[in-house]
């Protein structure tokens, strides 16, 4: 509840402030300054707020200071949708999308960007110094020489500034620095780069409601599968759940964690081996013989188990044959002494995932139709700038307001406002 200071007027009630924000996000008015104007001239908003008109700083501070409560409101509405039987308890689709932060590319530094900028400044300094040396030989006008000297001085100042920023960048754990929003990160997005956040969502397959979401500043989706699937399972409160994701989520440890939590995942395995492109046999050409714990190669020879070692936090078993040197098709298999095959000790988890995917060939089409259009809708509502706030906790709050408004619109379109309000009052 509102806690007024010992002096001054009482604060606005959080209920009214939340209604103001929900109205704003439902109508694509996310800015606190625009909400201030709307509260003074919009008749709908005057009725909703009881003709109260807080200033933009009060409106902005409410969103900034009550992030956890706003995120809980978003979760509570999902639970209301579950109570209204709008959620399925069978399948969720998981995906991530990159959203732009309040941080331009010019104010984000990675090691590659820093190297390019330093080289560009050094090249410009050398060019101006060369022009200055040539001008000295030709006895130029004093103004021309002064202009060149000023340019060189400014470039040297820029070089010193970049060197200081490079020290700060190298001190960061991920060797990246953003000046406007310190939590924003440069990420790959559809062949280009974007400075922003990676928003994860789990969307229900019945009415495409967003039942779980998470804002991260990690560009990869590899470690996001089990956290999102487990959160969706907790919201739906089911014993068993199916989850589908794209190949960007493929990670053995994540798939195993989902299986241990009672979640069957469907996702394709990415083709990362370069052997097929070289005209050589890829891993799929080697058949695993479970009862003998051996692999059979395309030439019919057996690759026997040799030893186990740790690779990338996984226990991996290694297999190879001693007959490779005499094999007539060795050139199609390997350029080394023998072809070696690695197998994760929990590879049976991945094999079961592939079998499940093969049994439902249409499920990837279902994933695309379920989880991708909510992101498109949200980005359309947000406009070209996407987020208004800075730092990860505040961006998470803003994303919760967007998800809340999206789910509210979906529920209103499905059931109408009267039934939703009646269920809330029960």
Kinemage of the C-alpha trace (Angstrom):
@kinemage 1
@onewidth
@group {chain A} dominant
@subgroup {mainchain}
@vectorlist {calphas} color= white
{ca unk a 1} P 0.000 0.000 0.000
{ca unk a 2} L 0.958 3.651 -0.326
{ca unk a 3} L 3.165 4.946 2.477
{ca unk a 4} L 3.029 8.785 2.527
{ca unk a 5} L 5.888 10.816 3.930
{ca unk a 6} L 5.541 12.676 7.213
{ca unk a 7} L 5.193 15.932 5.267
{ca unk a 8} L 3.311 16.755 2.090
{ca unk a 9} L 0.199 15.282 0.516
{ca unk a 10} L -0.584 11.537 0.705
{ca unk a 11} L 0.765 9.416 -2.139
{ca unk a 12} L -1.419 8.002 -4.896
{ca unk a 13} L -2.879 4.579 -4.171
{ca unk a 14} L -1.004 1.760 -5.982
{ca unk a 15} L -4.344 0.414 -7.281
{ca unk a 16} L -4.958 3.611 -9.225
{ca unk a 17} L -1.374 3.765 -10.513
{ca unk a 18} L -1.537 0.153 -11.690
{ca unk a 19} L -4.812 0.855 -13.528
{ca unk a 20} L -3.131 3.829 -15.195
{ca unk a 21} L -0.273 1.657 -16.455
{ca unk a 22} L -2.504 -1.219 -17.560
{ca unk a 23} L -4.659 1.218 -19.561
{ca unk a 24} L -1.515 2.746 -21.060
{ca unk a 25} L 0.012 -0.542 -22.164
{ca unk a 26} L -3.321 -1.818 -23.496
{ca unk a 27} L -3.465 1.289 -25.694
{ca unk a 28} L 0.239 1.444 -26.671
{ca unk a 29} L 1.019 4.403 -24.420
{ca unk a 30} L 4.123 3.322 -22.500
{ca unk a 31} L 5.815 6.679 -21.877
{ca unk a 32} L 5.253 8.281 -18.453
{ca unk a 33} L 5.090 11.754 -20.037
{ca unk a 34} L 2.426 10.627 -22.509
{ca unk a 35} L 0.489 8.950 -19.698
{ca unk a 36} L 0.574 12.257 -17.779
{ca unk a 37} L -0.992 14.056 -20.762
{ca unk a 38} L -3.566 11.298 -21.289
{ca unk a 39} L -4.654 11.450 -17.646
{ca unk a 40} L -5.447 15.163 -18.129
{ca unk a 41} L -7.351 15.000 -21.418
{ca unk a 42} L -8.553 11.399 -22.031
{ca unk a 43} L -12.121 10.965 -20.745
{ca unk a 44} L -11.755 7.188 -20.370
{ca unk a 45} L -8.644 7.643 -18.243
{ca unk a 46} L -10.271 10.406 -16.188
{ca unk a 47} L -13.079 8.000 -15.297
{ca unk a 48} L -10.625 5.192 -14.560
{ca unk a 49} L -8.422 7.238 -12.245
{ca unk a 50} L -11.202 9.250 -10.593
{ca unk a 51} L -9.916 12.438 -12.275
{ca unk a 52} L -6.578 12.127 -10.522
{ca unk a 53} L -3.681 13.360 -12.680
{ca unk a 54} L -0.243 12.397 -11.328
{ca unk a 55} L 2.799 14.010 -12.910
{ca unk a 56} L 5.174 12.032 -15.123
{ca unk a 57} L 7.825 11.630 -12.394
{ca unk a 58} L 5.308 10.009 -10.037
{ca unk a 59} L 4.131 7.720 -12.832
{ca unk a 60} L 7.697 6.747 -13.806
{ca unk a 61} L 8.742 6.152 -10.183
{ca unk a 62} L 5.814 3.783 -9.601
{ca unk a 63} L 6.993 1.514 -12.418
{ca unk a 64} L 10.610 1.816 -11.307
{ca unk a 65} L 10.026 1.137 -7.603
{ca unk a 66} L 7.425 -1.642 -7.794
{ca unk a 67} L 8.965 -4.050 -10.266
{ca unk a 68} L 8.481 -7.229 -8.253
{ca unk a 69} L 4.812 -6.454 -7.496
{ca unk a 70} L 4.092 -5.691 -11.167
{ca unk a 71} L 5.708 -8.973 -12.242
{ca unk a 72} L 3.526 -10.801 -9.701
{ca unk a 73} L 0.418 -9.131 -11.162
{ca unk a 74} L 1.393 -10.515 -14.570
{ca unk a 75} L 1.780 -13.996 -13.092
{ca unk a 76} L -1.514 -13.672 -11.194
{ca unk a 77} L -3.389 -12.932 -14.409
{ca unk a 78} L -1.942 -16.102 -15.950
{ca unk a 79} L -3.300 -18.026 -12.964
{ca unk a 80} L -6.687 -16.361 -13.573
{ca unk a 81} L -6.572 -17.576 -17.196
{ca unk a 82} L -5.899 -21.072 -15.885
{ca unk a 83} L -8.942 -20.752 -13.616
{ca unk a 84} L -11.005 -19.735 -16.672
{ca unk a 85} L -9.833 -22.893 -18.521
{ca unk a 86} L -8.014 -20.869 -21.163
{ca unk a 87} L -4.796 -22.878 -20.815
{ca unk a 88} L -3.942 -26.291 -22.152
{ca unk a 89} L -2.077 -28.752 -19.932
{ca unk a 90} L -0.521 -30.677 -22.830
{ca unk a 91} L 1.901 -28.599 -24.912
{ca unk a 92} L 3.853 -25.342 -24.640
{ca unk a 93} L 6.112 -23.767 -27.246
{ca unk a 94} L 9.323 -22.030 -26.155
{ca unk a 95} L 11.197 -19.389 -28.110
{ca unk a 96} L 13.353 -16.304 -27.661
{ca unk a 97} L 13.582 -12.991 -29.489
{ca unk a 98} L 15.949 -10.019 -29.374
{ca unk a 99} L 14.502 -6.673 -28.243
{ca unk a 100} L 16.336 -3.364 -28.606
{ca unk a 101} L 17.534 -1.593 -25.477
{ca unk a 102} L 17.950 2.128 -24.815
{ca unk a 103} L 21.535 1.922 -26.055
{ca unk a 104} L 22.795 2.716 -29.545
{ca unk a 105} L 25.369 0.579 -31.327
{ca unk a 106} L 27.909 3.410 -31.148
{ca unk a 107} L 27.750 3.271 -27.336
{ca unk a 108} L 28.300 -0.475 -27.121
{ca unk a 109} L 31.804 -1.931 -27.196
{ca unk a 110} L 33.023 -5.465 -27.780
{ca unk a 111} L 36.618 -6.493 -28.402
{ca unk a 112} L 36.030 -6.668 -32.170
{ca unk a 113} L 34.260 -3.282 -32.265
{ca unk a 114} L 36.958 -1.664 -30.123
{ca unk a 115} L 39.685 -3.009 -32.382
{ca unk a 116} L 37.964 -1.629 -35.492
{ca unk a 117} L 37.409 1.797 -33.918
{ca unk a 118} L 40.984 2.099 -32.681
{ca unk a 119} L 42.293 1.120 -36.109
{ca unk a 120} L 40.008 3.675 -37.775
{ca unk a 121} L 41.206 6.482 -35.462
{ca unk a 122} L 44.870 5.521 -35.944
{ca unk a 123} L 44.395 5.480 -39.719
{ca unk a 124} L 42.809 8.952 -39.626
{ca unk a 125} L 45.638 10.341 -37.474
{ca unk a 126} L 48.260 8.967 -39.870
{ca unk a 127} L 46.410 10.436 -42.857
{ca unk a 128} L 46.203 13.902 -41.300
{ca unk a 129} L 49.855 13.792 -40.224
{ca unk a 130} L 50.854 12.909 -43.776
{ca unk a 131} L 48.770 15.796 -45.129
{ca unk a 132} L 50.347 18.098 -42.535
{ca unk a 133} L 53.877 17.027 -43.540
{ca unk a 134} L 53.104 17.598 -47.226
{ca unk a 135} L 51.571 20.986 -46.417
{ca unk a 136} L 54.702 22.040 -44.484
{ca unk a 137} L 56.832 21.425 -47.579
{ca unk a 138} L 54.526 23.548 -49.731
{ca unk a 139} L 54.351 26.409 -47.187
{ca unk a 140} L 50.541 26.376 -46.702
{ca unk a 141} L 48.347 29.074 -45.247
{ca unk a 142} L 48.404 29.268 -41.454
{ca unk a 143} L 44.663 28.533 -41.244
{ca unk a 144} L 45.000 25.243 -43.180
{ca unk a 145} L 47.822 24.008 -40.963
{ca unk a 146} L 45.885 24.998 -37.818
{ca unk a 147} L 42.813 23.078 -39.050
{ca unk a 148} L 44.863 19.914 -39.597
{ca unk a 149} L 46.513 20.248 -36.191
{ca unk a 150} L 43.116 20.650 -34.502
{ca unk a 151} L 41.820 17.515 -36.233
{ca unk a 152} L 44.846 15.517 -35.090
{ca unk a 153} L 44.418 16.803 -31.512
{ca unk a 154} L 40.720 15.789 -31.447
{ca unk a 155} L 41.537 12.330 -32.811
{ca unk a 156} L 44.196 11.838 -30.139
{ca unk a 157} L 41.641 12.781 -27.486
{ca unk a 158} L 39.275 10.222 -28.981
{ca unk a 159} L 42.079 7.632 -28.927
{ca unk a 160} L 42.679 8.315 -25.214
{ca unk a 161} L 38.945 8.037 -24.500
{ca unk a 162} L 38.720 4.707 -26.324
{ca unk a 163} L 41.754 3.364 -24.434
{ca unk a 164} L 40.046 4.144 -21.108
{ca unk a 165} L 36.849 2.469 -22.299
{ca unk a 166} L 38.864 -0.549 -23.420
{ca unk a 167} L 40.180 -1.011 -19.872
{ca unk a 168} L 36.607 -0.951 -18.509
{ca unk a 169} L 35.452 -3.336 -21.234
{ca unk a 170} L 38.182 -5.894 -20.494
{ca unk a 171} L 37.290 -5.818 -16.794
{ca unk a 172} L 33.719 -6.967 -17.570
{ca unk a 173} L 33.083 -10.748 -17.256
{ca unk a 174} L 31.870 -11.037 -20.857
{ca unk a 175} L 34.339 -8.444 -22.207
{ca unk a 176} L 31.549 -6.115 -23.308
{ca unk a 177} L 30.610 -2.566 -22.319
{ca unk a 178} L 27.421 -0.536 -22.849
{ca unk a 179} L 27.486 3.116 -21.836
{ca unk a 180} L 23.773 4.072 -21.778
{ca unk a 181} L 22.254 0.836 -20.430
{ca unk a 182} L 24.989 -1.089 -18.598
{ca unk a 183} L 23.063 -4.391 -18.778
{ca unk a 184} L 22.371 -4.273 -22.541
{ca unk a 185} L 24.470 -6.577 -24.707
{ca unk a 186} L 25.291 -6.852 -28.399
{ca unk a 187} L 23.556 -9.951 -29.843
{ca unk a 188} L 23.185 -11.570 -33.235
{ca unk a 189} L 19.691 -11.286 -34.677
{ca unk a 190} L 18.728 -12.571 -38.141
{ca unk a 191} L 22.139 -12.025 -39.703
{ca unk a 192} L 22.735 -8.626 -38.122
{ca unk a 193} L 23.442 -7.266 -34.658
{ca unk a 194} L 21.223 -5.611 -32.072
{ca unk a 195} L 22.126 -4.066 -28.713
{ca unk a 196} L 19.415 -5.236 -26.376
{ca unk a 197} L 17.977 -8.168 -24.448
{ca unk a 198} L 17.011 -11.744 -25.215
{ca unk a 199} L 13.383 -12.243 -24.135
{ca unk a 200} L 12.297 -15.851 -23.538
{ca unk a 201} L 8.665 -16.926 -23.556
{ca unk a 202} L 6.636 -20.113 -23.105
{ca unk a 203} L 3.347 -19.918 -25.000
{ca unk a 204} L 0.368 -22.192 -24.411
{ca unk a 205} L -0.788 -24.114 -27.483
{ca unk a 206} L -4.534 -23.766 -26.809
{ca unk a 207} L -5.118 -20.001 -27.079
{ca unk a 208} L -1.521 -18.769 -27.496
{ca unk a 209} L -1.352 -17.053 -24.127
{ca unk a 210} L 2.111 -16.296 -22.736
{ca unk a 211} L 2.261 -18.338 -19.541
{ca unk a 212} L 5.906 -17.680 -18.637
{ca unk a 213} L 8.550 -15.217 -19.742
{ca unk a 214} L 12.044 -14.168 -18.768
{ca unk a 215} L 14.311 -11.296 -19.832
{ca unk a 216} L 18.019 -12.140 -20.129
{ca unk a 217} L 21.062 -10.380 -21.526
{ca unk a 218} L 22.620 -13.622 -22.809
{ca unk a 219} L 22.461 -13.821 -26.583
{ca unk a 220} L 22.339 -17.633 -26.824
{ca unk a 221} L 19.281 -19.805 -26.108
{ca unk a 222} L 21.317 -22.924 -25.215
{ca unk a 223} L 20.867 -22.619 -21.449
{ca unk a 224} L 17.243 -21.406 -21.457
{ca unk a 225} L 15.272 -24.577 -22.252
{ca unk a 226} L 14.893 -26.218 -18.837
{ca unk a 227} L 14.295 -22.976 -16.831
{ca unk a 228} L 11.469 -21.907 -19.162
{ca unk a 229} L 9.962 -25.399 -19.400
{ca unk a 230} L 10.042 -25.874 -15.624
{ca unk a 231} L 8.438 -22.469 -15.025
{ca unk a 232} L 5.670 -23.300 -17.511
{ca unk a 233} L 5.102 -26.666 -15.820
{ca unk a 234} L 4.843 -24.967 -12.422
{ca unk a 235} L 2.261 -22.490 -13.742
{ca unk a 236} L 0.153 -25.234 -15.316
{ca unk a 237} L 0.594 -27.451 -12.226
{ca unk a 238} L 0.720 -30.730 -14.178
{ca unk a 239} L 2.659 -33.962 -13.647
{ca unk a 240} L 3.732 -34.315 -17.277
{ca unk a 241} L 4.210 -31.670 -19.981
{ca unk a 242} L 5.312 -31.568 -23.612
{ca unk a 243} L 7.510 -28.665 -24.706
{ca unk a 244} L 8.666 -27.817 -28.230
{ca unk a 245} L 11.527 -25.494 -29.193
{ca unk a 246} L 13.755 -24.820 -32.189
{ca unk a 247} L 17.272 -26.141 -32.766
{ca unk a 248} L 18.838 -23.121 -31.047
{ca unk a 249} L 17.895 -24.695 -27.686
{ca unk a 250} L 19.596 -28.026 -28.347
{ca unk a 251} L 21.734 -28.843 -25.309
{ca unk a 252} L 22.182 -32.303 -23.812
{ca unk a 253} L 22.239 -31.196 -20.184
{ca unk a 254} L 19.130 -29.054 -20.684
{ca unk a 255} L 17.209 -31.886 -22.375
{ca unk a 256} L 18.187 -34.273 -19.566
{ca unk a 257} L 17.108 -31.736 -16.896
{ca unk a 258} L 13.708 -31.452 -18.594
{ca unk a 259} L 13.292 -35.243 -18.713
{ca unk a 260} L 14.137 -35.525 -15.013
{ca unk a 261} L 11.476 -32.863 -14.286
{ca unk a 262} L 8.773 -34.785 -16.180
{ca unk a 263} L 8.945 -32.685 -19.357
{ca unk a 264} L 9.183 -34.315 -22.789
{ca unk a 265} L 10.904 -31.938 -25.193
{ca unk a 266} L 10.670 -31.881 -28.973
{ca unk a 267} L 13.456 -30.128 -30.830
{ca unk a 268} L 15.589 -30.911 -33.899
{ca unk a 269} L 19.280 -31.644 -33.627
{ca unk a 270} L 21.462 -29.060 -35.405
{ca unk a 271} L 23.859 -30.336 -38.081
{ca unk a 272} L 27.204 -28.986 -36.857
{ca unk a 273} L 29.619 -31.514 -38.358
{ca unk a 274} L 31.582 -30.272 -41.423
{ca unk a 275} L 32.311 -33.825 -42.644
{ca unk a 276} L 29.300 -34.094 -44.971
{ca unk a 277} L 30.290 -30.869 -46.734
{ca unk a 278} L 33.777 -32.334 -47.224
{ca unk a 279} L 32.341 -35.457 -48.823
{ca unk a 280} L 33.046 -37.634 -45.768
{ca unk a 281} L 30.788 -39.759 -43.570
{ca unk a 282} L 29.103 -37.819 -40.796
{ca unk a 283} L 28.160 -39.152 -37.363
{ca unk a 284} L 24.812 -40.567 -38.548
{ca unk a 285} L 26.661 -43.141 -40.676
{ca unk a 286} L 27.918 -44.877 -37.506
{ca unk a 287} L 25.354 -47.154 -35.834
{ca unk a 288} L 25.530 -47.709 -32.090
{ca unk a 289} L 25.173 -51.352 -30.968
{ca unk a 290} L 23.805 -51.011 -27.453
{ca unk a 291} L 24.206 -54.607 -26.265
{ca unk a 292} L 27.911 -54.629 -27.208
{ca unk a 293} L 28.611 -50.947 -26.394
{ca unk a 294} L 30.242 -50.562 -29.816
{ca unk a 295} L 29.749 -48.583 -33.029
{ca unk a 296} L 29.572 -50.122 -36.504
{ca unk a 297} L 31.135 -48.040 -39.274
{ca unk a 298} L 30.000 -47.874 -42.953
{ca unk a 299} L 32.657 -50.515 -43.818
{ca unk a 300} L 31.121 -52.983 -41.355
{ca unk a 301} L 33.938 -52.778 -38.800
{ca unk a 302} L 33.389 -52.293 -35.058
{ca unk a 303} L 34.622 -49.265 -33.108
{ca unk a 304} L 35.289 -50.420 -29.553
{ca unk a 305} L 35.236 -48.420 -26.317
{ca unk a 306} L 38.649 -47.047 -25.286
{ca unk a 307} L 38.286 -44.540 -22.416
{ca unk a 308} L 36.074 -41.851 -20.839
{ca unk a 309} L 37.011 -38.208 -20.433
{ca unk a 310} L 35.377 -34.897 -19.527
{ca unk a 311} L 34.529 -32.486 -22.357
{ca unk a 312} L 32.564 -29.242 -21.837
{ca unk a 313} L 31.158 -30.420 -18.472
{ca unk a 314} L 30.099 -33.758 -19.947
{ca unk a 315} L 31.419 -37.268 -19.419
{ca unk a 316} L 32.202 -38.551 -22.925
{ca unk a 317} L 33.095 -42.101 -23.992
{ca unk a 318} L 35.546 -42.507 -26.909
{ca unk a 319} L 35.448 -45.282 -29.528
{ca unk a 320} L 37.663 -46.229 -32.457
{ca unk a 321} L 38.849 -49.210 -34.513
{ca unk a 322} L 42.364 -50.451 -35.195
{ca unk a 323} L 41.414 -51.498 -38.733
{ca unk a 324} L 41.164 -47.985 -40.209
{ca unk a 325} L 44.633 -48.060 -41.795
{ca unk a 326} L 43.622 -51.064 -43.968
{ca unk a 327} L 40.136 -49.794 -44.833
{ca unk a 328} L 39.509 -49.245 -48.592
{ca unk a 329} L 37.110 -46.321 -47.936
{ca unk a 330} L 39.238 -44.560 -45.329
{ca unk a 331} L 39.442 -41.398 -47.506
{ca unk a 332} L 35.674 -41.016 -47.175
{ca unk a 333} L 35.890 -41.342 -43.400
{ca unk a 334} L 38.904 -39.518 -41.965
{ca unk a 335} L 42.255 -37.929 -42.802
{ca unk a 336} L 43.750 -39.017 -39.476
{ca unk a 337} L 45.160 -42.326 -38.319
{ca unk a 338} L 41.706 -43.619 -37.402
{ca unk a 339} L 38.149 -42.363 -37.131
{ca unk a 340} L 37.141 -41.640 -33.526
{ca unk a 341} L 33.562 -41.351 -32.315
{ca unk a 342} L 32.473 -39.704 -29.052
{ca unk a 343} L 29.345 -40.628 -27.103
{ca unk a 344} L 27.918 -38.764 -24.110
{ca unk a 345} L 27.226 -41.099 -21.174
{ca unk a 346} L 23.590 -39.904 -21.201
{ca unk a 347} L 23.194 -40.074 -24.995
{ca unk a 348} L 20.075 -42.216 -24.549
{ca unk a 349} L 18.271 -39.008 -23.477
{ca unk a 350} L 19.052 -37.411 -26.838
{ca unk a 351} L 18.040 -40.566 -28.714
{ca unk a 352} L 14.657 -40.568 -26.996
{ca unk a 353} L 14.193 -36.898 -27.925
{ca unk a 354} L 14.938 -37.695 -31.581
{ca unk a 355} L 12.493 -40.608 -31.511
{ca unk a 356} L 9.759 -38.364 -30.077
{ca unk a 357} L 10.386 -35.744 -32.759
{ca unk a 358} L 10.189 -38.383 -35.483
{ca unk a 359} L 6.840 -39.591 -34.154
{ca unk a 360} L 5.316 -36.089 -34.487
{ca unk a 361} L 6.668 -34.550 -37.712
{ca unk a 362} L 4.095 -31.731 -37.673
{ca unk a 363} L 5.011 -30.409 -34.237
{ca unk a 364} L 7.603 -27.917 -35.529
{ca unk a 365} L 4.912 -26.300 -37.664
{ca unk a 366} L 2.757 -26.102 -34.543
{ca unk a 367} L 5.640 -24.444 -32.679
{ca unk a 368} L 6.045 -21.772 -35.351
{ca unk a 369} L 2.311 -20.991 -35.430
{ca unk a 370} L 2.129 -20.866 -31.619
{ca unk a 371} L 5.113 -18.956 -30.307
{ca unk a 372} L 6.323 -16.604 -33.032
{ca unk a 373} L 3.315 -14.333 -33.591
{ca unk a 374} L 3.145 -13.118 -29.910
{ca unk a 375} L 6.631 -11.656 -30.353
{ca unk a 376} L 5.582 -9.952 -33.578
{ca unk a 377} L 2.496 -8.520 -31.888
{ca unk a 378} L 4.489 -7.208 -28.910
{ca unk a 379} L 7.145 -5.582 -31.111
{ca unk a 380} L 4.414 -3.930 -33.166
{ca unk a 381} L 2.902 -2.471 -29.994
{ca unk a 382} L 6.290 -1.327 -28.687
{ca unk a 383} L 7.233 0.563 -31.834
{ca unk a 384} L 10.736 1.057 -33.183
{ca unk a 385} L 12.369 1.742 -29.809
{ca unk a 386} L 11.069 -1.387 -27.982
{ca unk a 387} L 12.031 -0.762 -24.339
{ca unk a 388} L 11.708 2.569 -22.515
{ca unk a 389} L 13.668 1.651 -19.371
{ca unk a 390} L 17.283 0.733 -18.596
{ca unk a 391} L 18.959 -2.102 -16.655
{ca unk a 392} L 17.792 -5.697 -16.518
{ca unk a 393} L 15.412 -5.516 -13.489
{ca unk a 394} L 13.524 -2.513 -14.873
{ca unk a 395} L 13.376 -3.931 -18.389
{ca unk a 396} L 11.932 -7.122 -16.863
{ca unk a 397} L 9.216 -5.012 -15.210
{ca unk a 398} L 8.396 -3.313 -18.489
{ca unk a 399} L 8.239 -6.664 -20.290
{ca unk a 400} L 5.817 -7.941 -17.639
{ca unk a 401} L 3.496 -5.019 -18.378
{ca unk a 402} L 3.626 -5.819 -22.091
{ca unk a 403} L 2.906 -9.512 -21.454
{ca unk a 404} L 0.067 -8.615 -19.076
{ca unk a 405} L -1.561 -6.374 -21.684
{ca unk a 406} L -1.121 -9.019 -24.401
{ca unk a 407} L -2.721 -11.735 -22.260
{ca unk a 408} L -5.543 -9.398 -21.199
{ca unk a 409} L -6.416 -8.584 -24.795
{ca unk a 410} L -6.396 -12.275 -25.728
{ca unk a 411} L -8.618 -13.188 -22.781
{ca unk a 412} L -11.047 -10.325 -23.475
{ca unk a 413} L -11.338 -11.373 -27.120
{ca unk a 414} L -12.032 -14.968 -26.068
{ca unk a 415} L -14.431 -14.479 -23.156
{ca unk a 416} L -15.423 -10.834 -22.930
{ca unk a 417} L -14.898 -8.511 -19.988
{ca unk a 418} L -18.015 -9.477 -17.985
{ca unk a 419} L -16.979 -13.083 -17.423
{ca unk a 420} L -13.399 -12.095 -16.522
{ca unk a 421} L -14.548 -9.453 -14.016
{ca unk a 422} L -17.064 -11.879 -12.495
{ca unk a 423} L -14.343 -14.503 -12.031
{ca unk a 424} L -12.032 -11.947 -10.403
{ca unk a 425} L -14.762 -10.995 -7.902
{ca unk a 426} L -15.450 -14.603 -6.873
